[in-house]
Amino acid sequence: MSAGITIPARNMPSMVEKNGNIVGFGSFSALTLGQPNMMEGGHQLHHPLDMAAQNTTSESDINARLGRDDDVFDSATKSGSENQEGGASGDDQDQQRPKKKRYHRHTQHQIQEMEAFFKECPHPDDKQRKELSRELGLEPLQVKFWFQNKRTQMKTQHERHENTQLRTENEKLRADNMRYREALSNASCPNCGGPTAIGEMSFDEHHLRLENARLREEIDRISAIAAKYVGKPVVNYPLLSSPVTPRPLELGVGNFGPQAGIGGEMYGGPTGDLLRPMNAPNEADKPMIIELAVAAMEELIRMAQMGEPLWMTSLDGASAVLNEDEYIRTFPRGIGPKPAGFKCEASRETSVVIMNHINLVEILMDVSQWSTVFSGIVSRAMALEVLSTGVAGNFNGALQVMTAEFQVPSPLVPTRESYYVRYCKQHTDGTWAVVDVSLDNLRPSPAVRCRRRPSGCLIQEMPNGYSKVTWVEHVEVDDRGVHNLYKQLVNSGHAFGAKRWVATLDRQCERLASAMATNIPTGDVGVITNQDGRKSMLKLAERMVISFCAGVSASTTHTWTTLSGTGADDVRVMTRKSVDDPGRPPGIVLSAATSFWLPVPPKRVFDFLRDENSRSEWDILSNGGVVQEMAHIANGRDTGNCVSLLRVNSANSSQSNMLILQESCTDQTASFVIYAPVDIVAMNVVLNGGDPDYVALLPSGFAILPDGSAAHGSGGGIGEPGSTGGSLLTVAFQILVDSVPTAKLSLGSVATVNNLIACTVERIKASLSCETA
């Protein structure tokens, strides 16, 4: 795959002129698409200990140069003050050329006069040469030849002097180099006292040896802490004590301070009440946390690499199923037995993604980046305390205590809260591993409904900036609160399983690659080629998606009110006040969501909802107007992964046209179509590379999941051609019912939003059932 991903535009009327302006509809002509300025630069560094090789090369160059200059000097000496007489007079030129060349030696007076003139002007012009030749009784051509030879002679003398200096400097450097080599060969290691043998190894290798000695000290310190707490040394985990090779960190160390990842983005949930009231671990718990993390790392490695009998092939041969009895025999220790009423969910998935392995590690260890990339799965997250930031300048050995809430994008599935430690380590073969393990056993609580047994991923470096990711997800959960509509999907393990994590990661890596792409084709209609405009529009769309995903689930910070309905089709509403937030319009916002089943494969539902040509069939707010795509950015291999700017042409001439920002994204486990009306002037700023954080958004949209009936069949994936079964569709709207934040919510507003979402659901069902018929 290339560094950038481009998808041809769909056939549509041209909305973009050759100069890049969006035209054709009143004030929309103000939207412009510019061209980016590209800059490149590079530097090359040389190591000091490479001097020996450089000196050898310099000496050979000097010798070659000296030999060449001697020849030049000899030739110049022969003709320095002697010239052919053939150019002395015109009469001689008319005569037959003599068989033997005759030379004319200048007089002492002529040479002195030309020497004096040379000091003043080494390059005389024709006029000066004629005047000098008249004074000295010479031909102008003789004067010209003398000055040419004199210049050659002076240049040769200067170069010979320079070569002598270079030879002297070269000998000095050679002596210094030999002295340094002798000193290094006699050096001793400050840690062990033994010889360092630098003369037989590279400088980098010597640096790594010193780094490994420091790592061993760190390991001994951690082992001593654990031994003091549990009464025995930590010797059961050889993976921790093996020497590691430090790697440079390309993106920089992430911020591990307490921070709310994406908590309460859509509905303004208070970040101070993130998840259950949870504090950082006390000092007495830290040694136990370290031992749990080390044991979890060993278990994750074996879970990711072992086959049968630990992992058995499913009946359809498409997935691996954990043998629980074998698991208990293989890993008798851990976080204790499974609580009563809990069930086990275990899955493993492998994929190759388009991202550097170092960048992947940083995303996983930075809670803000992690919750953003996995916004469809992680509704909220926070790092409570960082026990170790790692050693050797990267995340190797990083250890942090976290709390997170995992979701399915529907108010009918309770979220899963987890309090755990995350540990990152680089192993001797260069593989990175990031593991999570629950800490709930340190603080038992009857409110705990989910425990994370060692879960995480192994990351292997691949050529051309790719990485191979093996993901293991292993939890014990009480899922009795799941609505019957979603029970089959949750029981299949695909709602929270490894396949969903890997598919989301793969799609987000493609999106990031698209954001950084520079080879954008300029011939496609509607394609945004302005690099700054692309980045701003993608950043705005990302905020819209995060806002939608964070507010559509049954998060503990959401207070849903169920309106009268028919069970599964119940509409749930909630209100919030928006004040002093540049990213949202001020006032009272009413949110409504509902989930229902459709007897249509997820891919067909996704294609129907994202297509602007069929939007008028379900979008009541478009009022029957024609919807056209003005511009788009492809951000994945699938044509459905796209950010679009849509214009709704009102059927009523008295009404103004509406501009909509839409992002559609799909993978094998879930699909989203999320949109929000946007201001024309604000979008013009964004398309020219302006700051998108000040564009007010109220996102609405759809989350599409498979119903789980085809999870063990031949298909089941949304993006798979052979996918079968039905779909679980969640519809969520946000409506600004009053622009005054202190206003009271009226029952009429609630009824209006309820009718809006009910009407939309009926239109979708009718349109898709007609297609099915």
N, C-alpha and C positions, 0 to 999 in steps of 0.2 A: 504494500500500500504506500502511496506517496505521502509526503508530509502534509499536503493539503488535500481535501476531498471536495470534488466539484460534481455537481449534478446538473444536467441540462435543464433549462427552464421549460415549463409547460407551454403549449401553444396558447397565445393570448394576444390581444391588441397591444400594440406598443404604447407604453405609458412614459417611456424614458427617451428624451431627445438625444441626438448625438452629443450635445454638450453636457449631458448628464442630468438635465433638469427633469423633474417629474411634472408633467403638464397635462392639460386637457380638461381640467375641471376646476375652474374658478381659482380659489386660493391655494389649491394644491400645487399650482405651478411654482410656489415658493420653495418647494422641497427640491433640494439639489443633491446630486451625487458627484463628488469630486474625485480626483485622482490622488493617490498617496505619493509622498516623497520617500524615497528609499535611500538609506545610508548604510554603508558597510565599513567595517574596519577590522584590522587584525594586528597582532603583535607577536613577535617571536623572541623567546628568551634563550640565553646560552648559559650553561652551567660553568662555574669557574674551573672545575676539575677537568674540563675538556681541553685545557690549554696545551697539553702534551701533543695531542693530535694536530692542533692548529699550528704549533711551532714547527713540526716536521714539514707540514705543507708550506709554510712560509719560507723555510730555508730552500726548498727545491725551487720555489718560485723565484727567489732571489738569484740562485745560481743560473737559472735559465735566462733571467733578465740581464745579468751581468754579461753572459756570453753574447747576447744579442747586441748589447750596447757597445761592446768592444769592437764588433764588426762595423757598427755605424761610425764609431770614433775613428777607426782606421781609414775608412773611406773618406771621412771628412778631413783627416789630416793630410791625405794625399792631395786634396784639392783646396786646402785651406787658403793658401796664398798663391796658388798656381792655377791659371786658367788657360783654356785652349786659345790659341792665337787665331783660330778660325773665325772667331767673331770679332776680330779687331778692326777690320776694314772691309769696305765693299769690294775693293779690287781683289783681295785675297779670296773672297767668296766666289768671284767669277772664275778664278783659276781652278784647274783640276785639283781635287783633294789629294794632299800628299800621302804617300804610303806610310809615313811614320808621323805620329802626333808630335807637334812642337808646343812647348810650354813657355809662358812668359812669367818671370818672377817679378813681383812688384818691388819697387824701391822702398828703402826704409822710411823715407818721407811719406810716400803714398800710404804705407801701412799705418803709420802713426796718425795721419790725418783721418783715415777711415775708422781707426780704433776710437779716436776722440769723438767722431760723429756717431759711432755706434752706441757709445755710452749715453748720448743725448737722445738718439732716435734709432732704435734697432730695426725699424720697419720704414725706411724712406719711401716716399712715393716717386712717381716718374719725374716730376719736376726737380725734386731734390737730387735724384740720381744723375740727371743731366747736368745740373749745376756743379755737383761734386766731380763728375767726370771731366768737365771743362777745366776746373781748377787743377786737377791732378794729371791731366793729359791722358785720360783713359777713355775707353768706350763705355757708354751707359750699361751695356750688357755685362762688361767686366765688373763694374761696380755692383750690379745686381747679383752676379754669381758670388762675389766676395761676401756680401751681406748674408746670402743664403747659407753659405758654408760656415760663416761665423756664428750664425744662430744655431746651426746644428752642433757646432763644437761646444758652445756654451750649454746647450741642453744636455749633451752627453756628459760633460763635466759635472753638471748638477746632479744627474741621475747616478753617476758613479759615487759621488759623495753621499747621496741618500742611501744607496745600497750598502755602503760601508757602515752607516749608522744602523741600518736594519739588521745587518749581520751581527753587529755587536749586541744589539738588543735581543736578538734571537738567542745568542749564546747565554746571555744573562738569564733569560726566561727558562732555558733548558736547565741551567744550574739550580735555579729556584725550584723547579718542578722535581728534580731529583732529590733535593733536600726535603721537600714536603713529603714525598713518597717514603723516604727513609724514616722520617719522624712518625708518619702514620703506621708504618709497619711495626714500630716499637711501642705503639700505644696500647693501653690496657683498658678493659671494660670497667666503668665506675661501679657497676652493680656486682659483678661476679669476680672481678680482679683478673680474669683471664685475658689472653690476647684477643684483640678485635679482628685481626686479619683483614684490615681494610684494603690492603694492597691486592687482595684476592676477591673482593666483592665490590659492588657498586655502592655509591653514597646512599642511594635510596634504601638498599638492603640494610645498611648499617642503621639508618634512621628507623626502619621497621623493627629491628631488634630492640632498640631502646624503647619503642612504643609498646612492644609486647611485654617487656619487663614492667612497664607502668601498668598495663592491663592486668598482669598477674597480681600485682599489689592490690588493685581494685577488687579482683575476684577473691583474694584472701580476706580482704576486709569484709565483703558481703558474707562470705562463708562463716567468718567468725561471729558476725551478728546473728546469723541463723542458728549456729551451733549453741550460742549462749541462750537462745530462746527455747529451742527444742531439745537441748541436752545432747546433741550429737552433731558431728561435723557434716556438712553438706558435701558428700562424696558420691551421691547416687546419680549425679547429672554431669557426665563428662563433657556434654556439649558446651557447658558454660566455661569450662576451664581450658578449652583448646585455644591456641593462639589465633588471632584474627588479623585480617589485613584491612587497615583503614582505607576507606574510599572517600574521595572528595564529595562534598555535598553541593549540588548544583543550584538548588533553589534557596538555600539558606535555612537556618534553624527556625522552625515554626514557633509561634507564641503559645506557650503552654499555660499561661495565666488563666485564672478562672474567667470563663467567658461563656455566654450562651450562644450556641451555634446558630440555629435558626428558630429558636423557640418563640412561639406566639407571633409569628410574622404576619399571618393573615388576619387573625382576630385580636391581635394585641395582647396576648397572654402575658402576665407579669413574669419577667425573667428572674425576679428575686425568689419566686416560689417554684423554681425549676424542679420538676419531678417531686418525689417525696422529700421532706426536709432531710437533707443529707449534709453531713459535715466531713471535713477531711479526716483521714485516719489518725488516731493518736499514736504516740511513740511506741507503745507496747504492742500495737498491731503490725508495725512496719516489718519486723523480722519475719513474721508469719506470711505477710504479703509477698515478701521476696522469695520465700521458699515455694509458695504456691505458684508464683510466676515461673520459676525455674522448672518445676515439675510440669506445668502446663506447656511450656515450650517443648520439652522432650516428648510429651504426649502428642502435641500437634504434628511434630515431624513424623512420628510413626503413623499417626492417623492419615496423613497425606500420602505416605509412601507405601503402606501395606495393602495387600490385596486380600484374597480369601485366606482363611475363613473369617477374618474380621469384617470384610466388606463382601457381601454376596450380590450377584447380579440379579436385577429385578426380572420379573416374568417377561417383560417386553424387551429386555436387554438394553434399554436406553439409559438406565441409571444404576447406581450402586445403593444397596440397602445395608445398614449397619446390623450386624449380628450382636444383639445386646448381651447375650450370655458370654460370647467370646470377648466382648469388650470388658466385661467385669473381670474375667480371668486375666486378660492382658494388662489391665490397669486397675489393680485392686485398691490403690490409693486414690487420692483426688479430693473432691469436695464433699464426699459422703454419699450415702444411699439416696435413691430417688424418693422425694416426699410422697406421701399418700395423696392420691387424686391427680398426680402429675403424669403426663405422658412424655415419651421421648421423641424428639424430632432430630434426625441426623441426616446429613447429605454432604456430598462432595462433588465438586465441579472443577474442570480445568479449561482454560482458554488462553489464547495469545492476544494481547492487547497492544495498541499502538501508543506506548508510553515508555520512557526510560525508567529502569528499575529504581533509580535513586529518587526520581520525582514521585513514583508511586509510594515509596516509603514515607516521604514527607507528607503526602496527602493523608495517609493513614494515621500518622502521628500528630498531625495538627487538627485539633478537634473542629476548628472553624472550616477548614478546607474539606475535611471528611464529611461533616454534616451537609455541606453544600453539594458535593459530588453525589452523595446518596440521599438527597432530599426527598426522594420518593419512598425511602425506607426509614430514614431517621427523622422523626418529627422534632426532637429536641435533644441536645447533648451539651455536656459541660465537663471540663477537666477540673477535678476537685483539688488535686495536689500532684506535683511532679516530684517523684522520689529520686529520679536520676534523669539527666538530660542526655546521657550517653557519653561516650569517650571517643577520642581520636577525631574530634571535630565533626561527628555525624551522629545519627540516631542509634548507633550500635550500643546496646545496653540501656537504652532509654526505658524508663518505667514510670507510668503515671496512673493514678486512680481516677476513674471516670464514672459518670452516670449518664444514661441515655434512655430514650424512649423510641421503640421501634413500632412501625405502623404499617397497616394496609390502607390504601386511600379510600376509606369508606367509614362512615360513622357507625356501621353495624359490626365492626370488628374491634374489640378492645385492644388498646396499645399494650406493648410489653415493656415494662420498665426493668432496668438492670443496673446494678451497682457492681463494678468490676475493675480489675486492674488490667492494663494493656502493657505488654512487654515486647520490645523490638530487639532483634539480634541478627547479626551477620555471621554466618557459619564459615568453616574453613574452605568450603568449595565455592564461596562467593554468593551462595544463596542467602537471601534475606527472609526472615520469618517475623510475622507480627501476630501475637496471640492474645486473646481475651479469656479471662476466667473470673467467675462470680466471686464476690466477697461477702455475699449475704450470710454465709455461715459465721462470719465474725460478729454480725449483728442480726441475729434471728428476728424475724418479724412475721406475724400472720398475714400481713398485707402482701408478701412476696408471692407473685404468681408466675415468675419466670426465673430460671437459673441458667446461666451460660457455663456449660462445661467447656473445656479448652476448645476454642473456636478461633478461626483466623485464616491466614493465607501464607503460602510460600511463594516467593517471587524470584524467578531466575532470569538472568540477563540473556537477551537474544540479540542477534545481529540487527543493524539498521535501526536501533532505538526501540525495538519491540521488547516485550517482557512476557514470560510464560507465568501465569498465575494459577495456582492450585488452591481452591477455597474449601475449607471445611467449616460447616455450621452444625453445632451440636448443642441443643438446648433441652431443658426439661420444663414443661409449661402446663399450667392449668388453663385450658381453653374452653371451659364450660360456659363462658360468657359470650362466645361467638354466636352470631345469628345463624339460624338454620340455612339461610341463603348462601352463606360463605363456609359452612362446615366442610363441605367436600373439598373445596380448594385448600383450606387450612390443613385438613387431614392428609392431603397429598404431599404436604411439605413444600409446595411451590410458592406459598404466600410469603414465607419468611426464610426459605431455604437458600442453599449455596448458589443454585442456578440463578435466582433473582439477583443476588449480590454481583455475580460475575457478569450477567447480562447488562446490568446497570453500569458497571464499571467499563465494560467494553464500549457501550454507547457514549458515555461521558468522555472517554478518551478520544473517540472520533470527533466529538464536539469541540474539545480543546484543540485538536489538530486542525480543525476547520477554522477556528478563531485565529490561529497563528499562520494560516496558509497565505502565501503571497502569489501563487501561480493561478490567479483567478481568470478564467476566460472572459474576454470583453465582448464577444460576439453575441452572447445569449441575452435575450430581451429581459429586462427587469432584474438582472443580476447586479448586486451592489459590489462594485470593485474598489471603492474608496476604503483603504485599509482601516483608517480611523473610524469611519462610519460603520464598517462591519463590526469592529470591536465594541463600539458603543451600543449598537442595536442588539448584539448578542448578550451584552451585559444587562441591558434592560429586560430582555426576554428571560434571562436567567433569574433575575429578581422576581419576575412575574410567576415563573414556575415554582420557585421556592415558596413564595407567598401562598400560592394555591395549595401546594402539597402540605404545608404546615398547618393549614386550617380545615382540611376536608376530613380528617380522621377523628376518632373518638378519644382525643387526647384528654388527659386528666385536667388540663387547663381550660377546656372548652365546656361550656354549660349549654347543652342542647335542650331545646324544648320541642317535644313531639306534638305535632298538630294531628287532628283527627284524620285517619286514613284507613287503609285496608291491610294493616300488618306490614308486609315487606315494603309496600309502596308508601309508608308513612313519610311525611316531609318533616324534617327537623330544622328548626330555625334558631338563630342566636343574634343578638345585637351587640354592638360595641360603639364607642365614641372615638372618633379620630380627631386629635388635637395636636397642633404644632408638629406635624409629620410631613415633610416636603414630598415624601414618596406616596402619600395618600391624600385624597381630597378631604377637607375638614367637614365634620358633621356626623350624623348618626347613620351607620351602615347596618343594613339588615342582610344577614347571610342565611341562605337556605340550601339544604342538601337532601338528596334521596338516592337510594340504590335499588336497582331492580334487575331482573333476569330477562335476557333476550334469547330466543331460540336461533341465533345467528352467530356464526364464527366471529371471534374478536377482530380479525383482520378486515372483514367486510364492514363491521361497525366503525372501525377506525377510518377506513377509506371514505365512508359516507360522511362522517362528521368533519373531517379535515378538508374536504373538497369544497372550494368556494362556489362551485356551480350548483351544489345541492344545499347550500346553506339556507336559502330562502324557504326550504321545505320544513325546517325546524326552528329557525331563529325568528321568534315573534318580533323582537326589537328591530329587525331589519325592515319590517313593514312591507315585505314583498318586493323590496328594491333589488336591483341587480348587483351582485357582488363580484368585484374584479380584483385580481392580484396586481398590485402596483410594483412591488419589489420583493425579492426573497433571497435568503441565504441558505444554501444546502449545508447541512452539518452532519452528514453520515452517509454510509453506503446505501442505506434504504432511502428511497425517494420520499418516504413519509417523514424522515427526520429533517425538518425545515423550519426556519423562521420566516414568516411572511408579513407583509404590510398590505392590508386589504382596504378597499374603498367600497362603501355601500352607497350606491346611487339611489336616492330616495325616489319612490314612484310618484310622490307628491311634489310638484315643482316648488311649492311654498316652503318645504322643509329643506334644511341644509344637508349636505352629504356627511357621512360618518366615516372616520378612519379607525381601523382596528388592527392592533398588533396581535399576531397569533403564532404560537409555537406548537408544532405537532412532533411527537417523538414516540418511537416504538422499538421494542425488542421482543425477545421470545417469551417474556413473562408478564409484561404490562405495556400499556399504551396510554398516552395523554394527548388531549387536544385542549389547549388553554389559551384564552384570549382576553383582551381588555380594550375598551375604547380609549383612544389617546388623542391628545390635543394636536392639531396640525402644526402650530408654531413650534411646540416642544419637539415633535418628531423631526422637523426641519433641522433643529439644533443637533439632535442625536445623529442624523444621517450625515452631518458634516463633522462628526467626531466630538460633539459636545458631551458634557457630563450627563449621564442618564439618571443619576440618583435623584434629580429634582423633577422627574416626570411622574405625575400622580397616576396611580394605577389602582383599579379595583378588579382583580382577576376573577374570571368565571371559567367554567370549562367542564371537561369530562375525564374520568379515569376508567379505563377499560381493562378488565381482567378476564382470563379464561375461567369458566365455572368449575374446573377440576374434573369434569366427566371424562375428558380425553387425556388426563394426565398420565395414565398408564397405557394409552393406546399409541397409535402410530404417529399422531400429531400432538396437538395441545399447545404448541407455541404460537404466539400471535403472528410472528413474522414467517412462520413455516407454511409453505404452499399446501401441505396436506393436513393443516390443522382442522379439527372437527370440534363438535360440541358447541355449547352455547356461550354466552358472554354475561359477565356481571358488570353493569354500567352504573357509575356514580355520577350524578349531575349536581353541580354546585354553582349557585349564583350569588353575587354580591350587588346590592342595590343601595345607592345613596338616597335614603328616604327623606332626609332633611339636612340642609347645609349648616344648620345651627347646632353645635354639639350639645347645648343645654336643653334642646327641645325634647318634648315627650313623644314617645312612639305611639302612634295611633293604631287601633285595631284594623282600620281600613288599609294601612300600609302592609300589615301582616297578611291580610286577605289577598291583597294585590300580588304580593310575591308568591304566596301559595298557589294562586291561580296561574301565575306565570310559569312556575316550575311544573305544575300539573299539566298545563297545555303543551309545554315543550316535550314532556315525556310521552304524551299521547301522539304528538306529531312524529316523534322518532319511531315509536312502535308501528304506527300506520305506514310510514314510508318504508321501513325495513321489511315489514310483513308483505307489502306489495312487491318488493324486490324478490322475496323468497317465493311468493306465489308465481 
